[in-house]
Amino acid sequence: MRPKLEVADIFRRHGERFRVAQGNRLSIDQRKVMVAIEACRTPALGAHVERCEDCGETRISYNSCRDRHCPKCQGLSRLQWLADRRAELLPVAYFHVVFTVPAPVAAIALQNKAAVYDILFKAAAETIRVIGADPKHLGAETGMVAILHTWGQTLTHHPHVHCIVPGGGLGSDGSWIASKPNFFLPVHVLSRCFRRLFLERLRTAFDAGHIAFFGELAGLSDPSAFAEYLGPLSKTPWIVFAKRPFAGPSQILDYLARYTHRVAIANGRLLDCRDGRVSFRWKDYRAHNKSKAMTMDADEFIRRFLMHVLPKGFRRIRHFGFLANACRVEKLARIRAALAFPAPERRAEPEDYRERCAQLTGKRIDFCPFCGGRMVEAGAWPHRSAPPRTPRCDTS
């Protein structure tokens, strides 16, 4: 059922005025995301027509934009990703570890998304790898799935990675070395290692000219100012959070479903949009997860939403260690052999999207809602008009 209010509705009502007001401050990627969300599931993107073989009922379904930032276009992708991960689950404890950067680093990240978010991924993965390989802690090769989130509950910029880590690792002799049942790796050790590795990579990126500054941070382009800015960060604690292990494989997948393919705000959290103001629900973690409402100008809502648009081609879900794409199949087979755990059977993926949807959701979308007959494709509507061209940013 369609929510009473969607991000697309806010963009359609206030987006054009916002684009004009922002001018060249909006990137091409941000403009493309706005255009895609505004056109999603409207005649602008065309439609496919289905007709019931029994009663002749006709159904028109408008095409989706498929943009990864669209709140309406991630459901099936999320389910397919989870189905793929289900085949990789091991009969071991799993831990949830979160790596967060402090606010001064987040400010740099906002102006250098691709470079700094990549450093965040690599520093988090290297931290788990280094501490996990240390014989004092685990002495094994670890693996993990890392998912980037850049937002807080009120759409502020809050970059962090959620890591799902099997509780143990692959020994040099091919054996499985399990972590303690309720403890993976010491958080204070992870925190210090993460801080060191992140700052080292950030300084290297700066020296190589991969970090740029403008606006309030323009002065950091000077090497001495940049070094002074980072100085206090090497002494303050960085937040690394580790949760207790999950109860079992089904809980892992349920938990993962909350984090993968998520966008800055779901349509279901929107409450109202009137008089140029937007209201939405948010959860206050400092008040025992109490649900509250926040209202702000529509322009501010759009600005905050677009802060979380990722650079084109940037991968926000990554696999490391023995779960890395290059070696996952071979190393999971070795781990299953060490644990005497058979590989799960994998169902063939149907080519037809209706069958794939039924397999992933357990619901059929090709049944007639009136007589229960089978809906078959009866044609397609082309795009009503080409989406507006995204203006190029004037860099002169």
N, C-alpha and C positions, 0 to 999 in steps of 0.2 A: 504494500500500500504506500502511495506517495506521501511523504511528509507534507504538512501544511505549509512549510517554508523550507526553501533550499538555498544553498549558497548561490546557485544559478539565478534565483529570483533577485537576490541582492545585487548581483553583478548586472543583471538586465536593467534594474531600476536606477542604479547609481554608478555603474561602471564607466559609461561614456564620459560623464562629468569628471570622474576620478582620473581617467586617462588624459583628458585635456589639462586638468590641473597639474598633474605630475610631469607631463611633457617628457623630456629626455631622461628624467630620473628613473623611469620604468624601463627595465631591460626588455629585449626582444622575447626572451623566454617567458617573462611575466605577462607580456601582452598576449602571447600565443596561448598561455594557459587560460586567461580570461576569455578569449574568443572561443576556445574549445568548450569551456564549461557553459558559457552562454548558449552555445548551439547544441549542446548535448541533448539527445532525445527530443529534438524539434524537427519540423519539416526542413530546416536548413541543411541537415545532414542526410536527408532522404529517409526511406523506410522500406521494409519488406512486408508484403501482404500475404496472409495465410487464409485458407478457406477450409471449412469442415467438409470432409468427404460425405458425411451423412446428411446434415441439415442445411449445409450451404452457408452457415454463419461465417462472416468475414471479419478478420482482425488485422489491424494495422499497427505495426510496431516500429516506432521511430528508432533510427540507428544511434548508437552511443558514440561519444567522442574518443573513448579509449585512452584518454590522457590519465597518467598515473596520479595526478593531483586532483582529479575529479572525485567528489564523494560518492558518485553513483556508478563508477566504472571499475571498482576493484573487487567486487564480490566473487566473481567466478575465478579471477586470477588468484585470489587468496586461497580459495578452496583447492585449486589445482596445485598450488605450491605446497599446501599442507598435505595433500595426498602423496606428493613426491617425498616429502619428509617422513611420512608415516612408514615408508618402506625402508628408511634408514635408522629407525629407532633401535636402540640396544637395550638389553635387560639390565640396566644399571641405573644408579641415581643420577638425576640431572639437576644442575644448579643454575640459578639466574643471577648474573653479575651485571651491574650497571656502572659504566664509566662516564663521568661528567666533567666538563671543563669549567674552570672558574669564570666569572663574569668578564674580567679583562680579556681573557682569551676568546670568549664568545663574541666580544666586540670586533676582534680581528677576524674571526671566522665569518661574520656577517658581510665583511667587505672582500673576503677571499674564500668563498664557499668551497670550491672544488679542491683547493690546496689544503685548507685546514681540516675539512671533513675527512679527506683522505688520510691526513696525519692522525686524526682521531681514531679511525679504524685500525691503522697499522700499529699505533702505539698500544692500543688495547689488546690487539692480537699478540703482539710481541711480549707484552707483559704476562699474559697467560702462558705463552710458550716458554719464556725464560724461567719464571718461577715454577711452572709445572715440571720443567726438565731438571731442576735443581734436586739432587738426591736428598737434601735436607727436608724437602717438602713432598715431592711425589716421585721424581726421577723417571718421568715417562713423557712420551710425545702426546700432547693434548690435542683436542679438536673443539671447534665451536662454531656456532652460527651467530653473526652479529647483525643487528638491525639498527639503522640510524633513525633517531627522532630529533627534530630541531625545535620543537615547540613545548611550551608549558600549557597548563590548563586554560590560561587566559590569552593564548596565542602569542605570548612573548617569546623572544628568541632564547632557547634553552637547549643547546646541542648536547646530546648524550647518545651512547650506544647501549642497547640491550643485548646481552650475550647469553645464549643458552649453551651450557657447557656440560658434556657428560662427565660424571664424577670418576675420573680415572684417566688412564692413558695407555698407550702401546709401549711396552718395554722393548729394549734393544734386542732381546731374544725372541720377540714375537708374542710374549705373554701379555695378559691384561693385568695392569697394576691398578687396583681400585683405591680410591681415596677413602678417608674415614666416612662412615655412614652419614653423619650429619655435619660434615665439615669438609670443604674443598681445599681452599688455600687461604692463608691469613690475610685479612683485608688491609691491615696496616702495611704489610710488605708489598701487596699489590699497589697500594696507593703511592708509595714512594717510588717504586719502579716505573709506574705509569707516568708520574710527574717528570721524572728524569728523561724517559724516552721521548715523551711528547715535546718537551722543551728543546731537546737536542735536535729533533726533526724540524721543529719550527725555526730554530736558528739557522739550520742548514738551508731550509727553503728561502729564508730571508737573504742569506748570503748569495744564493743562486739567482736572486731577482724574481722569485716566484710569488712574493708577497708584495702587494701594493696597498697604499693608504690614501685616503682622501677625507674631506670634511674634517670633523673634529680630531681624527687620528692622523691627519696629514703630516704632523710633526714627527711621527714615528719613522718616516722614511730615512731620517738621519740615524746612522748606526749606533751612535752613543745614546740617543734618545730611546731607541728600541731596546738596547741593552738595559738601560735604567728602568724601562717599563716592565721588562721581564724579571728584573732582580728580585722583587718581593715575592713573585710567584714561585720561585724555587725554594722558598722557606715556609710557605703556608701549606696546610694539609689540603690535598685534593680528594674529592669525594669519590670513593669506590664503594658500592653497596652490593652485598651478597645475601641472597635469600636462602633459606633452608631448602633442601631438595624437594622435588615434586613427589607426589604420592605414587604416580605411575604414568605409563605412556599416554593414556587418554588425557590426563591432566596437563601433560606437557603440551599436547596439541591444542587443547582448549586455551591454554595460556598463550601459546604462540599466535593463535588466531586473533588475539587482542592487539598484537603488536605489528604483525606483517601487513603490508599494503594499506596501512592507515594513512589518512591525510590529516592536515592540521586540525580540522574540526569536522565532525560528522553532521549531516543534515538533521539528525534526530536531536541534537543539542540546541538547535535554533528555536527561539521562543517567539520573537516578534520582529517586525521591521516596519516602522511607521514614523512619519515626521522626520525622516532622515536619520533615524536612530535604529540600532540593531541590538536586540537582547538575546542572550544565550546562557545556558546552564554551564557551570563549571564546578569542579570538585576542589574544595579547600583542604589540602593534605595537612595543613597546620592546625586545622580544627576538626581532627578525627574524620577526615574525608566527608565533611558536611557538604551537601549540595547547595550551591548558591546561584544567584542570577547576576549577570553583569550587563550593563547597557553602555554603549559607546556610539559615537558618530559612525555612520555608514562608511565614510571615507577612512576612518581609523580602522574599522573592521577589515576593510579590503586591504589596507596597507599591511596590517598584521598577517592576514592570510597569505599575501604574496611574498612576505619575508621568507616563507618556507618552500618556495619554488626552488627545486634543485637544478643545477646546470644540466644541460642536455647531455644524455648519455651517462650521467653519474649513477653508479650502482649503490643503492641504499640497503641492500641485503647482501652480505658477503659470507663466505665460508672459509675457515682457516684450519690449519693443522691436518689431522687425518680426515677431516671433513671437507678439505679443499677440493675443488672440482677436478683438478688434475690427477688426484690419487685416491679419491673417495671410494670408488668401487673396489679397488684392489685392497685398500687398508681395512675397509669394513668387512671384507671377506676374511681377512686374517684375524680380526677381532672376534668375529662370530665363531671362527674355528677355535680360538683360544677359550671362548666362553661356552663352547658346545651348543650354540644357539643357531637354529636354521634360519636361512634368509626367508623373509615373507614372500608369499606369492604376489606377483604384480599383475593386475588386470590390464588387458590391452586398452589403450585409450581410443574411444570411438572417434571417427573422423567427423561425423555429423554433430554440430554443436548442441542439438536437442538431446541426443543420446548422452553426450558428455555432461550436460547440465543435470540429466537424470541420475547419472552415475555419481556425480559429486554432491548433489543436494538431496537425492532421494525423492525429488519431485519431478513430475512430468509437465513440460510446458507445451507439449504437442497434443493435449486433449482439449476438446471443445468444452468450454465452461457451461454450455447449455444442454448438450445431449450426450457428452462423453465420447463423441466420435473423434477421429484422428484429424488434426489440422495439418494440411499440406501446403507447401509454398505455392503461391499463385501469381507471383510477380514481385516487382520492386518499383519503388518510386525513386527517381534520381534526386540528387541534391537540388533543392529548390533554387539555390543560388550559391555561387562559390563563397566561402567565408571571406570576410574582409581581409585584405592584405595587411600584414603587420607592418606598420611604419618602421623604417630604419631609424636607429638613433643617430642624431646628428652629433658627430664627435668633433666638429670643428671648434 
